[in-house]
């Protein structure tokens, strides 16, 4: 069963209109989430809004929105005043232009949505718009109103449907110069660059997200399951950082031979295993000592 549509409206290409629905293309439903609880009672905690100066709890009717003009000085904005500037959705995605996909700066990409035809009567017009974009190899740029805010959305064919991705506005991006200006330009030998190129070539692959493994999420699920079943959680000892300094050229050569990553991973695994064994021994000795004392 398909999830509930996030938005319904009309996709328009000049005089051609097509009823469509939008569905969020991403979900966080499978991620492990924690709640704040009272350690003594095990009950979940709830948050309260507190005045930063008096420390008093502020009730719902006294809560408002304010814009900080300067440190500690706010101008209060009433809900009806916000309504005066909100953009009313006309439930239309009006395509304004088509651009080559390679011209879209990846930093502007924000939230992805699946766009599908809304009903059987919409299929023909939907297919015409979709297939025309496929033939031209272009991405459509349009405006859409979501949650009372206007967004620019990039639309492109995806399988039998369309993928719409909202774009960030220029003011939402930081200028890269403030982060890159201080990067020096050292003299790198041609040999080093060629060695690095060989490493890149040896690791050449294709984009396959099915190979992405969220190891931390897997470990979290295992931790929760183990703790819920009453089993003891063994804490690993902190890993020792290697102190030896290897020259850049040596590191490149070792990486090309395939020794670097595997060796480090093996050492890391060995350290973790040793830490677990030591923790187990400590637990055993502690239990034995308690039995003797008893």
N, C-alpha and C positions, 0 to 999 in steps of 0.2 A: 504493500500500500504506500503510495507516494505521500510525502509529508505535506502539510498544509502550505498553500502558496503564501509567500511573503508579500507579494504585490501583484495586482491585476491591472491591466490597462491595454493600450493599443500601441503597437509598433508601427510607425509610419515612415514610408519611403515615398516622398512627394505625395501623390494622390492615392497611393496604395496603402491601405490600412489593414492591420492584422491583430486581432485580439490575442494577447499573450499573458503568460504568468511567469513570475520570477520565484526561484527557489534558492536559498543560500547554498553555495557549492561546498561549504566547509562546515564542520561541526566539532564541538569540543565535548560532546556527550560521553565519549569513551575515555576521556582523560580522568585520571584519579584525582579526586578533590577531597580536601579536608575541611572540617568545620572546627571552629573554636568551641571548646567544651570546658565545663567546670570539672577539674580533676577530682574534687571531693564527691560530687554527686553523679558525674557522668552526663549531666544534662547539657544541652547546647546553649551557648551564650548568644545574647542578642545585643546589637549595638545601639547606643544612644547618642544623640547629638548634644554636645556640651559646650556652653559658652566658654570661649578661650580665655576670657579675663576673669569671670566670676566663678567658673566651674559648675554653674547650675545647669541642670538638665533642661533643654529647651523642648517644649511640646510642639506638636504638629502645627497648630494655628499660629505659632510665633516664628516659624521657619520661613525665611525668604531668600531671594537670590540677590547677590550684590557683586558689582565689578570693582576690583581694587584699583583705584586711581593712583594711589601711592601707598607706601608702607602703612598698614593699619587704617587707611581711609577708604571707605567703600561708598559707592552710589547704589542705592537699592532700586532694582528693576521689578515692577509689578507684573504678574502673569498676563494681564490684559495688554500691557505695553509690549510684551514679547509677541503676543498674538498679532499686533499691528504690523510687525515686520516679517512674520512667518509667510512663506510662500505656499499658496494653496495648490495642491496637486491637481493637475488636469488629467491625470492618469494616462498620459501620452508620452511615449518615447519617440521624439521627432528627430530622425537622423538628419544631421546638418552637413556632414562631410565624410569622405572616405580617405584614409591615409595608409601608406605602406606600414606594415606591422613593425618593420625594423626601425622605423623612426620614433616609436614610442619608447621613451626612457623608462627602463624597468623600475626606477625609483618612484614613479608616479602610480604604479599599480597598487590598488588598495584591496577592496573586497570583491571576490568573484561570485557570480550568480549564474544559475542555469536558466535559460529562457526557452520556454516551450509554447506551442500553440495552445490557445484556450478553446477547446472544442473542435469537433470535426469540420465545421464550416471555415475554420481558420487555417486549415492545413495547406490548402493550395497557395494562398498568399504568403504564408510562412515559408513554404518551400521555394517560391520564386525569389524572395528576398535572400534567403540562405544561399541558394545555388548561384545567384548573381554575385554574391560576395566571394564565393569559392572561385568562380571563373576569373574575377578581377584580382584575386589575391590581395584584397584590401580589408582594412578594419574600419568599421563605422564608428563615428563619434556622434554622440547624442546627449541631450539633457534629460534628466529624470529627477523627480522630487521624491525623496525617501525621508520619512520621519521629519517632515516640515523643512528639510534642507535640500537645496538644489545641488545635484551632483553631475559631473561629466561622466559618461559611461562609454567604454570602448566595447564594441560588439563584434564578435567573429564567429565563424562556423565552428561547431564542435560535434562531430558525428552527425546524428540526425537533427540535432538542435543547434542552439546558439549559446555562446558563453559571453556574458556581459560582466565587465570588470570596472567598478567605479575607480576613478582616478583622483589622486590628490591634487589640490591646487598648489600653485608655485609657492605660496606663503607657508605651506606645510613642510617644505623641504629645506634642509640646512645647506648652506653653501659649502661645497667640498673643500674650497681653498683654505678655510680656517683650520681644517684638519690635515691637509696635505702640504701646506706651504713650508712647514719646518722639516719636511723629509729631505735629507741630504741626497746628493747624487754622487755616490762613491764610484771609484774606478773599478769596474768588474772586468776580469779578464775574459777573453773570448772562450777559453777552455771551460771556464765555470758555466757560462751561459749554454754552451754546447752540451755539457754534462747534464745540466738541469733539463735541457730539451730532450735528451735521451730518456730521462726519468719520466717526463711527461708522456713521451711516446709509449713507454713500457706500461703506463697506467691508462692508456687511451681506452675509452669505453663508450657506452651510449646511456642516455638518461633513462633510468628504470627505477621509478619510486617504489616499486614492490620490494626492492632490496634495502630500502631505508628501514632500519630497526631502531625503535625508541627504547634503548637499553634501560634508561632510567625509569620509564613508565612500566616496563616489565618487572624491574626490581621492586618498584613501589607496590605493584599488585601482589608480588610474592611476599613482601614484607607484611602487608596487611593480612593476607591469608594465614601466614605463619603466626602472627600475633593473635589473630582471632581464634586460632585453634589452641592457644595457650602454650605454644612452643617458645623457647628462649631465643632471643635475638642476640647473636654473637657480633660484637663490634670489632671490626678489623683494626689492626694496628696501622698507624699512619705510614705511608710509603716513604722510603728514603729517596731523596732526590740525588741523581748521579752528580758527583762533584767534578768528574774529569771534563776538561775543556777540549773539544775536538775542533780542529780547524775547519773552515767552511769547505775547502777543497776535499779534505778527508771525508767529511760528512756526505758530500755529493758522491764521492767514489763508493763509499759503503752503501749508500742508498741505491746506487745503480746496480750493485751486486746483490741487492735484495736482503742485506743483512740487517740494516738499521731498524726498520719497523718491527720485524719478527723477533729480533733479539730483545728489543725493549719490551715488547708484549710478553715474551716468555719470562723475562725477569720480573715484570710486574705481576704476572700470574703466580710465579714462584713465591714472591714476597707475600701476596695475599694468602696463599696456601699455608706458608709458614706462620703468618699471623693467626690464621684460624686454628692451626695445630697448637700454637702456644697458648691461645685463649682457652682451648679445650683442656690443655694440661693444667692451667691455672684453676679452672673450674673443678677439675677432678681432685687436685690437691686440696682445694678449699673444702670440698665435700668430705673428703677423707678426714681432714683435720677436725671437722665438725663432729664426725662420727666418733673419733677418738675422744674428743672432749666430752661427748655425751656419755 
